[in-house]
Amino acid sequence: MSDPKSSYGEPVDEPNGVDDVVGRANEGLADAEAAKRDAVGSETPAPETPADEAPGASDAPSTAAEAPSTAADAPAAAEPDPWESPEAASLDYTSSATPAPAADDSPTVVVPPVVTPSEPVVAEPAVVAAAAAPQPIFVQAPEAPRPRGNRAAAGAIGLLAAVAFAVLYLAVWLGVDAIKGDVTGANVGTTALEALATWSLWVPVVVFFLGFWLLGAIINRGRWGHWVVFGILVGVAAYAGHVLGALFQAPFWNLTASEGAKLVEGELLTPLAIAAFIIGRELTIWFGAWAAARAKRVTELNIEAQREYERTLEAGPQLVRA
């Protein structure tokens, strides 16, 4: 066996890995154990041969004497040091040609990871292949027509009826005075002007107008029959207006209760009181016919507007292009 120390100067192949080195070291130890077992087996003494049979018997003692020494030296020579094997020499990095790196005593500097802000991801605009959906068109629904009334027309017609009432009432007044002989052809104008400045004329006229307009507001678009039936209420109002006009003409705030009662009793059956009732009743019937005709026209217009509204709803929204 060659001396393993003689190979220290030679370059040793660097082990491929720790496992390979450990494996080779185990193999060297196994070889050393095998050599040791062989050396122990060689120490068993050989059987002695007779002196006369073995040639050179005189040399046997010396040979036998040298045998123990050889046998004693055999274990030392046959038992190699496992750490002097080539496998163990490969573990000695200091004996290899490659110098071992020097130990670095400098402190280990841990560099923290650099966190860079992520850039905003700009999403590419999606390409819409489908055609753009049409925008909805909001159409305002038509409003239902408001029914037209006849109250304002009844009030206007009532003004004309009140003028007619004033003329007829003044004519009856002059006629009654003419029968009494108080009015003649010479003073008829003066008497008429004096009557226009009295409460006795205008209070019945105002009460008649209010009665006519209130009845027209209640009937509204009613038929002429309503004016005929309820026109009697306007006549009663005109009759009450005549009595009230006499109280205002007195005047009633200068009269005592008994004087006022006597005045009212004296005006209940006068020709002008009865004329006021009749004139008020008749004018309500005839001017009420005018108001009823106007109400009929308004009713037709309302029906036509309602039909037009229903036709518009049935037709639905229409898109008109300019």
C-alpha positions in Angstrom: 0.0 0.0 0.0 1.3 3.4 -0.9 1.7 6.0 1.7 -1.3 8.4 1.6 0.8 11.2 2.8 2.8 11.2 -0.4 -0.3 12.2 -2.2 -1.0 15.4 -0.2 0.7 17.5 -2.8 -1.4 16.2 -5.6 -4.5 17.9 -6.6 -7.6 16.2 -5.2 -10.8 16.3 -7.1 -13.3 18.4 -5.2 -16.2 16.2 -4.1 -19.4 16.6 -5.9 -21.4 16.8 -2.7 -21.4 16.0 0.9 -23.3 12.8 0.4 -20.5 11.5 -2.0 -17.8 12.4 0.6 -19.6 10.7 3.4 -20.1 7.6 1.2 -16.4 7.4 0.4 -15.5 7.8 4.1 -17.8 4.9 5.0 -16.2 2.8 2.3 -12.7 3.6 3.7 -13.9 2.6 7.2 -15.3 -0.6 5.8 -11.9 -1.4 4.1 -10.1 -0.7 7.3 -12.3 -3.0 9.3 -11.8 -5.7 6.6 -8.0 -5.3 6.8 -8.1 -5.4 10.6 -10.0 -8.7 10.5 -7.4 -10.1 8.1 -4.6 -9.1 10.4 -6.2 -10.7 13.4 -6.6 -14.0 11.4 -2.9 -13.9 10.5 -2.0 -14.0 14.2 -3.2 -17.6 14.7 0.1 -19.8 15.2 0.9 -22.3 12.5 1.2 -26.1 13.5 4.7 -27.2 14.5 6.4 -29.7 12.2 8.9 -32.3 13.5 12.5 -31.4 13.3 13.4 -34.4 11.4 10.7 -33.9 8.8 11.1 -30.2 8.2 14.3 -29.3 6.5 16.5 -26.8 8.2 15.3 -27.7 11.7 18.1 -25.7 13.2 16.6 -22.6 11.7 13.1 -23.2 13.1 13.7 -21.5 16.5 15.0 -18.4 14.9 12.2 -18.4 12.5 9.7 -19.1 15.3 11.4 -16.3 17.3 11.0 -13.9 14.4 7.4 -14.9 13.8 6.0 -13.3 16.9 7.8 -10.1 16.1 6.5 -10.2 12.6 3.1 -11.1 13.8 3.3 -8.2 16.3 4.2 -5.8 13.6 1.6 -7.1 11.2 -1.3 -5.4 12.9 0.4 -2.1 12.8 1.3 -2.5 9.2 -2.0 -4.0 8.2 -4.2 -1.6 10.0 -4.3 1.7 8.0 -5.5 4.9 9.5 -9.0 5.6 8.0 -8.4 9.3 8.0 -5.2 8.7 5.8 -7.2 7.1 3.0 -7.8 9.0 -0.3 -11.4 9.4 0.6 -10.6 11.1 3.9 -7.9 13.2 2.2 -10.7 14.6 0.0 -12.3 15.9 3.1 -9.3 18.0 4.0 -9.9 21.1 2.1 -6.8 22.8 3.4 -4.6 20.2 1.6 -6.4 20.7 -1.7 -5.1 23.0 -4.4 -8.2 25.2 -4.1 -7.7 27.6 -1.1 -10.4 27.7 1.4 -12.2 30.9 1.6 -11.3 33.1 4.5 -13.8 33.6 7.2 -15.6 36.9 7.0 -16.0 38.5 10.4 -17.9 41.5 9.1 -21.5 41.8 10.3 -24.1 40.6 8.0 -26.1 43.4 6.5 -29.7 42.6 5.8 -30.9 44.7 2.9 -34.6 45.3 3.2 -36.6 44.6 0.1 -37.3 47.7 -2.0 -41.0 48.1 -2.5 -41.8 50.1 -5.6 -45.2 51.6 -6.0 -47.1 49.7 -8.6 -48.0 51.7 -11.6 -51.7 52.1 -12.3 -52.9 49.7 -14.8 -54.6 51.5 -17.6 -57.3 49.3 -19.0 -57.6 49.5 -22.7 -61.0 50.6 -23.9 -63.1 47.7 -24.7 -64.2 47.6 -28.3 -67.9 47.3 -28.5 -68.7 45.3 -31.5 -72.4 45.5 -31.1 -74.2 48.6 -32.3 -75.0 51.2 -29.7 -78.5 50.8 -28.3 -80.9 53.6 -29.2 -81.5 56.1 -26.5 -84.9 56.0 -25.0 -87.2 58.9 -25.9 -89.3 60.2 -23.2 -92.7 61.5 -24.3 -94.8 63.5 -22.0 -98.2 62.0 -21.6 -101.1 64.2 -22.7 -103.0 65.8 -19.8 -106.6 65.1 -19.4 -108.8 68.0 -20.6 -110.2 70.1 -17.8 -114.0 70.3 -18.1 -115.1 73.8 -19.0 -117.7 75.5 -16.8 -120.5 77.9 -17.4 -120.4 79.9 -14.2 -118.5 82.9 -15.7 -120.9 83.0 -18.7 -123.9 82.9 -16.3 -122.4 85.9 -14.4 -122.0 87.9 -17.6 -125.5 87.0 -18.7 -126.7 87.9 -15.2 -125.3 91.5 -15.7 -127.4 91.9 -18.8 -130.4 90.5 -17.1 -129.9 92.9 -14.2 -129.8 95.9 -16.6 -133.0 94.6 -18.1 -134.5 94.2 -14.7 -133.5 97.8 -13.8 -135.2 99.1 -17.0 -138.4 97.1 -16.5 -138.6 97.9 -12.8 -138.1 101.6 -13.5 -140.8 101.5 -16.2 -143.3 99.9 -13.8 -142.4 102.5 -11.2 -143.1 105.4 -13.6 -146.2 103.6 -14.8 -147.6 103.2 -11.3 -146.8 106.9 -10.5 -148.4 107.9 -13.8 -151.6 106.1 -12.8 -151.5 107.9 -9.5 -151.1 111.2 -11.4 -147.6 111.9 -9.9 -145.9 111.6 -13.3 -146.9 113.5 -16.3 -145.3 114.0 -19.7 -143.7 117.2 -18.4 -141.9 115.6 -15.3 -141.3 112.1 -16.5 -137.7 112.7 -17.2 -137.2 114.4 -13.9 -138.9 111.6 -12.0 -136.8 109.0 -13.8 -133.6 110.8 -12.8 -134.8 111.1 -9.3 -135.5 107.3 -9.2 -132.0 106.5 -10.5 -130.6 108.1 -7.4 -132.7 106.1 -4.9 -132.0 102.9 -2.9 -135.5 101.7 -3.9 -134.3 101.1 -7.4 -130.7 99.7 -7.1 -131.2 97.4 -4.1 -133.7 95.2 -5.9 -131.4 95.2 -9.0 -128.4 94.1 -7.0 -130.3 91.4 -5.2 -131.7 90.1 -8.5 -128.2 89.9 -10.0 -126.8 88.1 -7.0 -129.7 85.6 -7.1 -129.3 85.0 -10.9 -125.6 84.5 -10.6 -125.9 82.1 -7.7 -128.5 80.1 -9.5 -126.2 80.0 -12.6 -123.3 78.9 -10.5 -125.4 76.0 -9.0 -126.9 74.9 -12.4 -123.6 75.5 -14.3 -124.0 73.4 -17.4 -127.5 72.4 -16.6 -130.4 72.4 -19.0 -132.9 75.1 -19.5 -135.5 73.2 -17.4 -133.4 73.9 -14.3 -133.7 77.6 -15.0 -137.4 77.4 -15.5 -138.0 75.5 -12.2 -135.6 77.3 -10.0 -136.1 80.7 -11.5 -138.8 81.2 -9.0 -136.1 81.6 -6.3 -134.7 84.5 -8.2 -138.1 86.1 -8.4 -138.4 85.7 -4.6 -135.0 87.3 -4.2 -136.1 90.3 -6.4 -139.3 90.6 -4.3 -137.2 90.7 -1.1 -134.9 93.2 -2.7 -137.9 95.6 -3.2 -138.8 95.4 0.5 -135.1 95.8 1.5 -134.8 98.8 -0.9 -137.7 100.5 0.9 -136.0 100.0 4.2 -132.7 101.5 2.9 -134.6 104.4 1.4 -136.3 105.2 4.8 -133.5 104.8 6.1 -134.1 101.9 8.6 -131.4 103.1 11.0 -133.5 106.1 11.7 -136.7 104.1 12.3 -137.9 102.4 15.4 -138.8 98.8 15.3 -142.5 99.5 15.1 -142.0 102.0 12.3 -139.8 99.5 10.4 -142.4 96.7 10.8 -145.1 99.1 9.6 -143.0 100.0 6.5 -142.3 96.4 5.6 -146.0 95.5 6.0 -147.0 98.4 3.7 -144.5 97.2 0.9 -145.5 93.5 0.8 -148.4 93.9 -1.6 -147.5 97.0 -3.4 -147.5 96.9 -7.3 -143.8 97.4 -7.4 -143.2 94.4 -5.1 -145.3 92.2 -7.2 -143.7 93.6 -10.4 -140.3 92.8 -8.9 -141.2 89.2 -8.3 -142.7 88.7 -11.8 -139.9 90.5 -13.6 -137.3 88.6 -11.7 -139.0 85.3 -12.4 -139.5 86.0 -16.2 -136.0 87.4 -16.8 -134.5 84.3 -15.1 -136.4 82.1 -17.5 -135.5 83.9 -20.7 -131.9 84.8 -19.8 -131.6 81.4 -18.3 -132.4 80.0 -21.7 -129.4 81.9 -23.1 -127.2 80.5 -20.3 -128.5 77.0 -20.9 -127.7 77.3 -24.6 -124.2 78.4 -23.7 -123.9 75.5 -21.3 -125.0 73.0 -24.0 -122.2 74.3 -26.3 -119.7 74.0 -23.5 -120.9 70.4 -22.8 -120.3 69.5 -26.4 -116.9 71.0 -26.4 -116.0 69.0 -23.2 -117.2 65.7 -24.8 -115.2 66.4 -27.9 -112.1 67.2 -25.9 -112.5 64.0 -23.9 -112.9 61.9 -27.1 -109.8 63.6 -28.5 -107.9 62.8 -25.4 -109.0 59.1 -25.5 -108.0 58.9 -29.2 -104.6 60.3 -28.3 -104.1 57.8 -25.6 -105.1 54.9 -27.9 -102.8 56.1 -30.7 -99.8 56.2 -28.3 -96.7 58.5 -28.6 -95.9 59.6 -32.2 -92.4 60.6 -33.3 -92.7 63.7 -35.4 -89.6 64.5 -37.5 -89.0 68.1 -38.5 
